[in-house]
Amino acid sequence: MVKLRTLLLLAFCMVNYISFSQNQYKETDKFYMRGDLYKVIQSDSATIIAGLETMNDYGSYYKINLYIENRFYSIYDFEPKNIKAQYIIYKGKQDKTKERNAVSFADFSKRAKRKVNTAVALASVGASMQALSSVPTQNVTYHDTSGNSSTVRVYDQYSKNRETQDDFDRVGNSEFLKKQDIDSRKNAYLLKETLFHNSELGGFVYIKYIDCNELVVDVPLNGDIFSFCWTLKGREQSEKERDDIYR
């Protein structure tokens, strides 16, 4: 009787393990569009196309462009924040690996606006210092009838105030435009989305930039993992860079 219970328990565990095990899919194809490389994973449940860019505005990021064609029959929520990156760094015989999750739009927006605020504050300090400076606003040269000339340095407070106000206006306009640019990225940034059978989804996410040799990006869909890998620089290049440091 005890043996029968044990067998039934093992069978139950095996069934649950099989039902909750993940399928992992690798790249099946690739193509170029306007010089950019795109990788493709096709399965019975979905097709995903992924492209990689490096971004250096408002911080350093990898930009992952994704197009998803969903063929799962079940309805489920796609969570971009669960996209995971593995950074593989070649280190002699033992490679080093780091992991990070995709950056949510809320986090990206907060960090980017903080950088803009810091830049605006520094620019405003510069404009204020200019207002306090004693540098002349213009030089005026006078000529007499004998051909002699004399240059006088003119300190025009009105012109200086006008110049300072123009600087503050430029700083304010720049701040407004940059924050508008940050907010506009939400239109294409991948957010939480309910996917239905035969639905499609396109957009991008940012992943923290870390200098590495290989970047592996795992996209989870309804329990399955779609895994993309980009080789950014080979082992020989890494060894050369390391040798150059110690020369």
C-alpha positions as CSV (number, residue, x, y, z in Angstrom):
1,M,0.0,0.0,0.0
2,V,2.8,2.4,0.9
3,K,4.6,1.5,-2.4
4,L,1.4,2.2,-4.3
5,R,1.1,5.7,-2.7
6,T,4.7,6.4,-3.4
7,L,4.2,5.5,-7.1
8,L,1.1,7.7,-7.3
9,L,2.9,10.6,-5.7
10,L,5.9,10.2,-8.1
11,A,3.5,10.1,-11.1
12,F,1.7,13.2,-9.9
13,C,5.0,15.1,-9.5
14,M,6.1,14.0,-13.0
15,V,2.8,15.2,-14.6
16,N,3.1,18.6,-12.8
17,Y,6.8,18.9,-13.9
18,I,6.0,18.2,-17.5
19,S,3.0,20.5,-17.5
20,F,5.0,23.4,-16.1
21,S,8.3,22.8,-17.9
22,Q,9.3,25.5,-20.3
23,N,10.1,25.2,-24.0
24,Q,13.2,27.1,-25.0
25,Y,13.6,28.2,-28.6
26,K,16.8,29.4,-30.4
27,E,17.2,31.5,-33.5
28,T,16.0,29.9,-36.7
29,D,16.8,32.6,-39.3
30,K,18.2,36.1,-39.8
31,F,18.0,38.9,-42.3
32,Y,19.3,42.4,-43.0
33,M,17.1,45.5,-43.4
34,R,18.9,48.8,-44.4
35,G,22.2,47.4,-43.0
36,D,20.8,46.3,-39.7
37,L,20.8,42.7,-38.6
38,Y,17.5,41.1,-37.4
39,K,17.3,37.6,-35.9
40,V,14.2,35.4,-36.1
41,I,12.7,32.6,-34.0
42,Q,9.8,30.7,-35.5
43,S,7.8,28.1,-33.6
44,D,4.3,26.7,-33.7
45,S,3.3,29.1,-30.9
46,A,4.9,32.4,-32.0
47,T,7.3,34.2,-34.4
48,I,9.6,36.8,-32.9
49,I,11.9,39.1,-34.8
50,A,14.6,41.0,-32.8
51,G,17.1,43.7,-33.6
52,L,19.8,45.2,-31.5
53,E,21.0,48.9,-31.2
54,T,23.3,50.8,-28.8
55,M,21.9,54.0,-27.4
56,N,23.8,56.8,-25.7
57,D,21.2,59.4,-25.0
58,Y,19.9,59.9,-21.4
59,G,22.3,57.1,-20.4
60,S,23.8,54.0,-22.0
61,Y,21.5,51.2,-23.1
62,Y,21.0,48.3,-25.5
63,K,17.8,48.9,-27.4
64,I,16.0,45.7,-28.3
65,N,13.6,46.1,-31.1
66,L,10.9,43.3,-31.1
67,Y,8.1,42.2,-33.3
68,I,5.9,39.4,-32.0
69,E,3.3,37.4,-33.9
70,N,1.4,35.3,-31.3
71,R,-0.1,31.9,-32.2
72,F,-0.8,30.6,-28.7
73,Y,-4.5,29.7,-28.4
74,S,-4.6,30.8,-24.8
75,I,-4.9,34.4,-23.8
76,Y,-2.0,35.7,-21.6
77,D,-0.3,38.9,-20.5
78,F,3.1,39.8,-22.0
79,E,5.3,41.4,-19.4
80,P,8.3,43.2,-21.0
81,K,10.0,43.8,-17.6
82,N,10.5,40.0,-17.4
83,I,12.8,40.1,-20.5
84,K,16.2,39.1,-19.2
85,A,19.7,39.8,-20.5
86,Q,22.8,37.8,-19.9
87,Y,26.1,39.6,-20.5
88,I,28.9,37.1,-21.2
89,I,32.4,38.5,-20.7
90,Y,35.4,36.5,-21.8
91,K,37.9,36.2,-19.0
92,G,40.6,33.7,-20.0
93,K,39.6,30.2,-19.1
94,Q,36.6,31.2,-16.9
95,D,34.0,33.5,-18.6
96,K,32.1,35.9,-16.4
97,T,28.3,36.3,-16.6
98,K,26.0,39.1,-15.4
99,E,22.2,39.3,-15.6
100,R,19.8,42.2,-15.8
101,N,16.1,42.6,-16.5
102,A,14.8,45.0,-19.1
103,V,14.3,48.6,-17.9
104,S,10.6,49.5,-17.5
105,F,9.5,52.7,-19.2
106,A,8.7,54.3,-15.8
107,D,12.3,53.7,-14.6
108,F,13.8,54.9,-17.9
109,S,11.7,58.1,-17.8
110,K,12.6,58.8,-14.2
111,R,16.3,58.4,-14.8
112,A,16.3,60.3,-18.1
113,K,14.4,63.3,-16.6
114,R,16.8,63.3,-13.6
115,K,19.7,63.7,-16.1
116,V,17.9,66.5,-17.9
117,N,17.2,68.3,-14.6
118,T,20.9,68.0,-13.6
119,A,22.0,69.4,-17.0
120,V,19.5,72.2,-16.8
121,A,20.7,73.1,-13.2
122,L,24.3,73.3,-14.4
123,A,23.3,75.4,-17.5
124,S,21.3,77.8,-15.2
125,V,24.4,78.2,-13.0
126,G,26.4,79.1,-16.0
127,A,23.9,81.7,-17.2
128,S,23.8,83.2,-13.6
129,M,27.5,83.5,-13.5
130,Q,27.5,85.3,-16.9
131,A,25.0,87.8,-15.4
132,L,27.4,88.5,-12.6
133,S,30.6,88.8,-14.7
134,S,32.3,92.1,-15.5
135,V,33.1,91.2,-19.1
136,P,32.1,94.1,-21.4
137,T,29.2,93.4,-23.7
138,Q,30.8,95.1,-26.7
139,N,33.8,97.1,-27.9
140,V,33.2,100.5,-29.6
141,T,35.9,102.0,-31.8
142,Y,36.1,105.8,-32.6
143,H,38.0,107.4,-35.5
144,D,39.0,111.0,-35.7
145,T,39.7,113.1,-38.8
146,S,43.4,112.5,-38.6
147,G,43.0,108.8,-38.9
148,N,43.6,108.0,-35.2
149,S,41.4,105.4,-33.6
150,S,40.5,104.5,-30.0
151,T,38.6,101.5,-28.7
152,V,36.3,101.9,-25.7
153,R,35.0,98.8,-23.8
154,V,31.3,99.4,-23.1
155,Y,29.5,97.8,-20.2
156,D,25.8,97.8,-21.2
157,Q,23.8,96.3,-18.4
158,Y,20.6,96.2,-20.5
159,S,22.4,94.1,-23.2
160,K,23.9,91.9,-20.5
161,N,20.5,91.3,-18.9
162,R,18.9,90.6,-22.3
163,E,21.7,88.1,-23.1
164,T,21.2,86.4,-19.7
165,Q,17.4,86.2,-20.2
166,D,18.0,84.7,-23.7
167,D,20.2,82.1,-22.2
168,F,17.6,81.2,-19.5
169,D,15.0,80.9,-22.3
170,R,17.2,78.6,-24.3
171,V,17.8,76.4,-21.3
172,G,14.0,76.3,-20.5
173,N,13.1,75.5,-24.1
174,S,15.8,72.8,-24.2
175,E,14.4,71.2,-21.0
176,F,10.8,71.2,-22.4
177,L,11.9,69.6,-25.7
178,K,14.0,66.9,-24.0
179,K,11.3,66.0,-21.6
180,Q,8.8,65.9,-24.5
181,D,11.1,63.6,-26.4
182,I,11.3,61.3,-23.3
183,D,7.5,61.1,-22.9
184,S,7.0,60.5,-26.7
185,R,9.1,57.3,-26.5
186,K,6.3,55.7,-24.5
187,N,4.3,55.4,-27.8
188,A,6.7,52.7,-29.0
189,Y,8.1,51.4,-25.7
190,L,6.9,47.8,-24.9
191,L,4.4,47.9,-22.0
192,K,2.3,45.2,-20.4
193,E,0.0,43.8,-23.1
194,T,-2.7,41.1,-23.3
195,L,-2.0,38.9,-26.3
196,F,-4.7,37.0,-28.1
197,H,-4.5,34.2,-30.7
198,N,-3.1,35.7,-34.0
199,S,-2.4,39.1,-32.4
200,E,0.7,41.1,-33.2
201,L,2.9,43.4,-31.2
202,G,5.8,45.6,-32.0
203,G,8.1,48.0,-30.1
204,F,11.3,48.2,-28.1
205,V,12.7,48.0,-24.7
206,Y,16.0,49.2,-23.2
207,I,18.4,47.0,-21.3
208,K,21.3,48.5,-19.3
209,Y,24.5,48.7,-21.3
210,I,27.4,46.6,-20.0
211,D,30.5,46.1,-22.1
212,C,30.5,42.4,-23.0
213,N,31.5,39.9,-25.6
214,E,28.1,38.2,-26.0
215,L,24.6,39.4,-25.2
216,V,21.9,36.8,-24.7
217,V,18.3,38.1,-24.5
218,D,15.5,35.8,-23.2
219,V,12.0,36.8,-24.2
220,P,9.3,34.9,-22.1
221,L,6.0,34.2,-23.8
222,N,3.3,32.2,-22.0
223,G,5.8,30.1,-20.2
224,D,8.1,29.5,-23.2
225,I,11.5,31.2,-23.6
226,F,12.7,32.7,-26.9
227,S,16.4,33.2,-26.7
228,F,18.5,35.5,-28.9
229,C,22.3,35.8,-28.9
230,W,24.5,38.5,-30.3
231,T,28.3,38.2,-30.5
232,L,29.6,41.7,-30.0
233,K,33.3,41.0,-30.0
234,G,35.3,37.9,-30.3
235,R,37.7,36.3,-27.8
236,E,40.8,37.5,-29.7
237,Q,39.6,41.1,-29.6
238,S,39.1,40.9,-25.8
239,E,42.6,39.4,-25.3
240,K,44.1,42.2,-27.4
241,E,42.2,44.9,-25.4
242,R,43.4,43.3,-22.2
243,D,47.0,43.2,-23.4
244,D,46.8,46.9,-24.4
245,I,45.8,47.9,-20.9
246,Y,48.8,46.3,-19.3
247,R,51.4,47.6,-21.8
